[in-house]
Amino acid sequence: MMWVTLASSAMAQQRSPEGLFKRWDKNGDGKLVLAEVPQRAQRNFKRADANGDGSISLAEHLKLFKRQPKAPGEVAGVNVLRDIPYAGTKNPRQMLDLMLPDKRADKKPLPVLVCIHGGGWRGGHKSGGANQIAGYIRPGRFVGVSIGYRLTGEAQWPAQIHDCKAAIRWIRANAKKYNLDPNRIAVIGSSAGGHLVAMLGTSGDVKELEGKLGPHLDQSSRVKCVIDLFGPTALLQMGEKQNAPTSPESRLIGAPLQSAKAKSLQASPLTHVTKGDAPHLIIHGTNDRTVPFSQSVILHAALKKVGVESTLITVENGGHGIRRAMTDIQVGLFLERHIFGNGNKLPDETVRAR
């Protein structure tokens, strides 16, 4: 685990590794001693001090800072191919994990379920995706993909959506190699990941959000359907807390939201809603104190207004984070309808948080 992550994950994402080291190095001698390190990080001093000389050099700091989280263990019934570059770079954030079922239900090309992690655009990692969607991959009806993307400590909007779209293009370009169906790509994400999947679902016709990443620019970045779990949808309508310059939303934009309205609008799925958008399943808790429930209500209404099929599952008294078991049935039915062509439109529904 990263030295500065252990110290303060928010700080690590908000400042460069070099800048953090300089700020801690009070006497400017190019090394950190225990007294210079914030108290909350001192318990991790020894593991950062790789050579045991009682101080942390910049090289030791950077080595620990850049260490990636350990990949989780094997997933039963799923062959996970990790860290595949999709953008033509060696950036560890611009890679994806491909999840192939050990046994396919059909020899024909399988549809793809893409997972995009949350974490306020400043944290999180794709390595957890295999466990999150393995239940859909294991029966052999889907291939899974977990996308990594650049965080706000490295790059600001629209880097995040450029990365996600490059990953979708990679999937299409490699469909034949892995026996995938390029016309059936579903996306699922929670919180910041919910925001990014909604962006994929609504901005398929927005040229400036395509980016120029990767060798597959001839491929489409459109998706078949979207499962948005409590993601932000209208940044300028989130509230005073999110307008603060230190909020995750403002960090994404690179400025307080209200002082960068054009960019905040561009980064809002609501802005891009049009008739040809992908169907959405939106799930949100009414007591969410991180992303207001109203964000999902707004997007749901806008999609329906232009004739896009949208279903809103309201989790009464639910907070920011919903146990999957509560809505697994709805997610399964939604995928059955829009990926396999079976079943009727899901009605809006209210379920109780347990």
VOGU-3710 file (C-alpha; in Angstrom, 3 decimals, decimal comma):
1> mmwvtlassa> 0,000/0,000/0,000  1,237/3,478/-0,824  3,126/5,465/1,827  1,094/8,626/1,278  -2,132/6,703/0,911  -1,609/5,441/4,409  -0,915/8,994/5,494  -3,876/10,633/3,824  -5,595/9,351/0,707  -7,303/12,653/0,001
11> maqqrspegl> -4,039/14,567/0,269  -2,291/12,066/-1,960  -4,832/12,595/-4,698  -4,914/16,357/-4,375  -1,143/16,991/-4,597  1,719/15,599/-6,630  4,118/13,189/-4,882  6,952/15,682/-5,253  4,842/18,553/-3,912  3,794/16,538/-0,878
21> fkrwdkngdg> 7,410/15,625/-0,096  8,502/19,264/-0,364  5,706/20,398/1,919  6,657/17,862/4,573  10,397/18,587/4,259  10,332/21,604/6,573  14,101/22,231/6,635  14,592/21,594/2,930  17,405/19,065/3,380  15,941/16,592/0,895
31> klvlaevpqr> 14,915/13,961/3,416  12,104/13,373/5,856  12,742/12,496/9,479  10,055/11,216/11,805  9,405/14,614/13,382  8,630/16,153/9,975  5,982/13,598/9,079  2,377/14,345/10,146  1,354/12,378/13,202  -1,312/10,438/11,325
41> aqrnfkrada> 1,420/9,029/9,034  4,143/8,321/11,567  3,005/4,756/12,171  3,976/4,001/8,568  7,402/5,635/8,724  9,384/2,412/8,975  7,852/0,779/5,931  8,580/3,904/3,865  12,193/3,967/5,137  13,329/1,163/2,849
51> ngdgsislae> 17,048/1,303/3,715  16,471/1,749/7,450  18,640/4,843/7,832  16,063/6,729/9,889  14,980/9,075/7,102  12,893/9,023/3,933  14,560/10,134/0,718  12,602/11,513/-2,209  13,354/8,299/-4,130  11,935/6,170/-1,303
61> hlklfkrqpk> 8,898/8,435/-1,094  8,219/8,212/-4,819  8,750/4,444/-4,912  6,136/3,852/-2,253  3,800/6,496/-3,641  3,703/4,976/-7,099  3,215/1,405/-5,954  -0,086/0,097/-7,267  -2,573/-1,768/-5,071  -2,095/-5,515/-5,054
71> apgevagvnv> -4,394/-7,352/-7,381  -6,941/-9,528/-5,605  -6,706/-13,286/-5,793  -8,202/-15,553/-8,385  -11,937/-15,401/-9,003  -13,673/-18,770/-9,126  -15,057/-19,591/-12,557  -13,477/-16,548/-14,179  -10,143/-16,146/-15,990  -8,990/-12,581/-15,295
81> lrdipyagtk> -6,462/-11,090/-17,743  -5,118/-8,079/-15,874  -3,500/-4,820/-16,880  -4,176/-4,764/-20,605  -3,263/-1,333/-22,059  -6,110/0,210/-24,026  -4,781/3,685/-24,870  -1,410/2,871/-26,388  0,438/3,999/-23,245  2,223/2,407/-20,287
91> nprqmldlml> 0,246/4,453/-17,789  -1,023/1,935/-15,185  -4,268/3,899/-14,950  -4,951/3,469/-18,665  -5,350/-0,272/-18,488  -8,240/-2,677/-18,157  -8,891/-6,128/-16,721  -10,636/-8,602/-19,021  -12,759/-11,317/-17,389  -13,451/-14,429/-19,430
101> pdkradkkpl> -15,830/-17,116/-18,106  -14,222/-20,521/-17,697  -17,252/-22,034/-19,404  -19,198/-20,183/-22,078  -22,929/-20,684/-22,317  -22,713/-20,154/-26,069  -20,009/-20,508/-28,713  -21,300/-17,327/-30,311  -19,713/-13,959/-29,390  -20,678/-12,969/-25,853
111> pvlvcihggg> -21,943/-9,559/-24,743  -19,688/-7,465/-22,518  -20,452/-6,068/-19,075  -18,111/-3,169/-18,283  -17,507/-2,038/-14,694  -16,181/1,455/-13,863  -15,040/2,009/-10,285  -16,002/4,870/-7,996  -13,880/6,842/-5,540  -14,713/10,492/-6,184
121> wrgghksgga> -12,527/10,483/-9,335  -9,553/10,712/-6,960  -9,349/7,163/-5,613  -10,408/3,610/-6,272  -8,914/1,021/-8,595  -10,050/-1,302/-11,361  -8,697/-4,366/-9,515  -11,936/-4,713/-7,538  -14,085/-5,006/-10,641  -13,692/-8,760/-11,044
131> nqiagyirpg> -15,269/-9,461/-7,674  -18,043/-6,919/-8,260  -19,337/-8,410/-11,508  -18,055/-11,993/-11,308  -21,585/-13,213/-10,591  -22,628/-12,092/-14,079  -19,524/-13,525/-15,777  -19,334/-16,953/-14,105  -22,526/-18,402/-15,726  -20,911/-17,873/-19,131
141> rfvgvsigyr> -23,368/-15,378/-20,630  -21,098/-12,307/-20,371  -17,474/-11,340/-20,694  -16,477/-8,700/-18,154  -14,205/-5,678/-18,305  -13,037/-3,433/-15,475  -11,702/-0,080/-16,657  -8,984/1,966/-14,989  -8,842/5,693/-15,670  -6,703/8,675/-14,690
151> ltgeaqwpaq> -7,595/10,209/-11,347  -7,767/13,899/-10,519  -4,346/13,822/-8,852  -2,955/13,206/-12,335  -5,397/14,768/-14,781  -8,612/16,750/-14,780  -11,756/16,567/-16,864  -12,252/15,469/-19,616  -9,356/12,993/-19,188  -11,587/10,550/-17,307
161> ihdckaairw> -14,218/10,199/-20,028  -11,538/10,170/-22,743  -10,015/7,154/-20,999  -13,340/5,343/-20,661  -14,213/5,915/-24,303  -10,783/4,683/-25,412  -11,418/1,505/-23,410  -14,788/0,951/-25,115  -13,115/1,397/-28,496  -10,474/-1,178/-27,475
171> iranakkynl> -13,228/-3,667/-26,653  -14,742/-3,281/-30,111  -11,376/-3,465/-31,872  -10,545/-6,715/-30,029  -13,994/-8,295/-30,229  -12,963/-10,929/-32,758  -9,835/-11,907/-30,803  -11,788/-12,617/-27,606  -15,092/-13,677/-29,237  -17,036/-10,654/-27,983
181> dpnriavigs> -20,192/-9,083/-29,382  -19,257/-5,445/-30,141  -22,917/-4,476/-30,451  -23,865/-5,560/-26,938  -21,814/-3,597/-24,411  -23,452/-2,772/-21,065  -21,803/-0,487/-18,502  -22,235/-0,382/-14,727  -20,698/1,950/-12,156  -21,327/3,478/-8,744
191> sagghlvaml> -20,806/7,062/-7,535  -18,031/8,549/-9,712  -18,269/5,352/-11,758  -22,009/5,958/-12,066  -21,257/9,419/-13,406  -18,862/7,999/-16,012  -21,224/5,261/-17,219  -24,010/7,847/-17,550  -21,606/9,999/-19,555  -20,904/7,036/-21,841
201> gtsgdvkele> -24,633/6,521/-22,258  -25,455/10,129/-23,080  -22,414/11,486/-24,943  -22,029/8,990/-27,757  -22,688/11,815/-30,216  -20,453/14,454/-28,547  -17,264/14,707/-30,594  -15,274/16,834/-28,131  -15,623/14,149/-25,463  -14,270/11,348/-27,646
211> gklgphldqs> -10,613/12,249/-27,176  -7,810/10,964/-29,377  -6,434/8,193/-27,201  -5,333/4,829/-28,449  -4,962/3,188/-31,855  -8,662/2,432/-32,375  -10,149/5,829/-33,217  -12,103/4,237/-36,058  -14,262/2,374/-33,513  -17,427/3,655/-31,826
221> srvkcvidlf> -17,518/4,418/-28,091  -21,290/3,986/-27,804  -22,777/1,539/-25,325  -25,942/-0,558/-25,434  -27,283/0,211/-21,951  -26,315/1,886/-18,668  -26,633/0,912/-14,997  -25,986/4,078/-12,987  -25,672/3,563/-9,239  -26,043/6,924/-7,456
231> gptallqmge> -23,776/8,877/-9,785  -23,646/12,688/-10,112  -25,519/13,875/-13,194  -25,826/17,687/-12,977  -22,767/19,182/-11,273  -24,107/22,734/-11,021  -27,188/21,486/-9,156  -25,481/19,409/-6,477  -25,402/21,904/-3,610  -23,071/24,131/-1,622
241> kqnaptspes> -20,885/21,312/-0,293  -20,001/20,193/-3,805  -19,389/23,784/-4,927  -16,509/24,121/-2,448  -13,087/24,318/-4,133  -11,892/21,211/-2,282  -14,883/19,007/-3,184  -14,283/15,966/-5,419  -16,461/17,585/-8,084  -14,428/20,792/-8,090
251> rligaplqsa> -11,203/18,768/-8,124  -12,527/16,967/-11,195  -13,195/20,247/-12,990  -10,064/21,997/-11,704  -11,947/24,943/-10,185  -14,992/25,626/-7,997  -17,971/24,410/-10,007  -19,830/27,714/-10,139  -16,741/29,570/-11,388  -16,256/27,102/-14,250
261> kakslqaspl> -19,834/26,682/-15,450  -19,070/25,734/-19,040  -16,774/22,907/-18,010  -19,133/21,810/-15,238  -21,955/21,586/-17,754  -19,792/19,609/-20,161  -19,001/17,145/-17,355  -22,709/16,640/-16,555  -24,572/13,743/-18,211  -27,762/15,825/-18,042
271> thvtkgdaph> -26,291/18,293/-20,545  -25,936/15,656/-23,244  -29,295/13,885/-23,048  -30,763/13,306/-26,516  -33,270/10,961/-28,107  -30,655/8,440/-29,287  -29,104/7,778/-25,862  -28,733/4,332/-24,305  -31,460/2,996/-21,969  -30,695/3,651/-18,290
281> liihgtndrt> -31,343/1,817/-15,034  -30,748/4,331/-12,227  -30,522/3,263/-8,571  -30,205/5,786/-5,729  -30,864/6,101/-1,990  -33,021/8,925/-0,650  -30,635/9,611/2,268  -27,475/9,857/0,186  -25,399/12,668/1,750  -22,601/12,470/-0,818
291> vpfsqsvilh> -24,568/12,616/-4,079  -28,065/14,067/-3,587  -30,914/11,757/-4,588  -32,260/14,590/-6,734  -29,363/14,031/-9,162  -30,897/10,750/-10,282  -34,428/12,182/-10,369  -33,242/14,950/-12,711  -31,513/12,595/-15,148  -34,398/10,104/-15,109
301> aalkkvgves> -36,909/12,840/-15,978  -34,718/14,248/-18,764  -34,243/10,839/-20,387  -37,958/10,077/-20,308  -38,789/13,501/-21,732  -36,846/12,792/-24,942  -38,131/9,216/-25,210  -35,149/7,276/-23,851  -36,151/4,243/-21,814  -35,222/4,890/-18,185
311> tlitvenggh> -36,098/3,188/-14,907  -35,503/4,724/-11,478  -35,172/2,421/-8,471  -35,564/4,521/-5,329  -33,977/3,041/-2,214  -35,961/4,524/0,645  -33,649/5,681/3,458  -30,659/4,355/1,518  -27,330/6,160/1,820  -24,318/6,441/-0,450
321> girramtdiq> -23,715/2,789/-1,139  -26,359/0,126/-1,626  -26,018/-3,583/-0,973  -26,125/-5,357/-4,296  -28,538/-8,010/-3,052  -31,236/-5,335/-2,747  -31,317/-4,582/-6,465  -29,762/-7,656/-8,123  -33,149/-8,714/-9,489  -33,727/-5,368/-11,203
331> vglflerhif> -30,212/-5,307/-12,649  -30,639/-8,842/-13,972  -33,998/-8,055/-15,577  -32,621/-4,863/-17,115  -29,697/-6,722/-18,699  -32,022/-9,499/-19,843  -34,174/-6,970/-21,689  -31,527/-4,757/-23,254  -28,759/-7,287/-23,903  -30,732/-10,461/-24,636
341> gngnklpdet> -34,008/-8,941/-25,855  -36,193/-10,674/-23,282  -38,809/-9,109/-21,016  -40,733/-5,876/-20,677  -39,638/-2,433/-19,557  -38,905/-2,289/-15,853  -41,284/-0,030/-13,913  -40,027/2,628/-11,531  -39,912/1,100/-8,073  -39,267/1,981/-4,450
351> vrar> -37,460/-0,506/-2,226  -36,625/-0,160/1,453  -33,058/-0,079/2,714  -32,415/-2,974/5,066
//
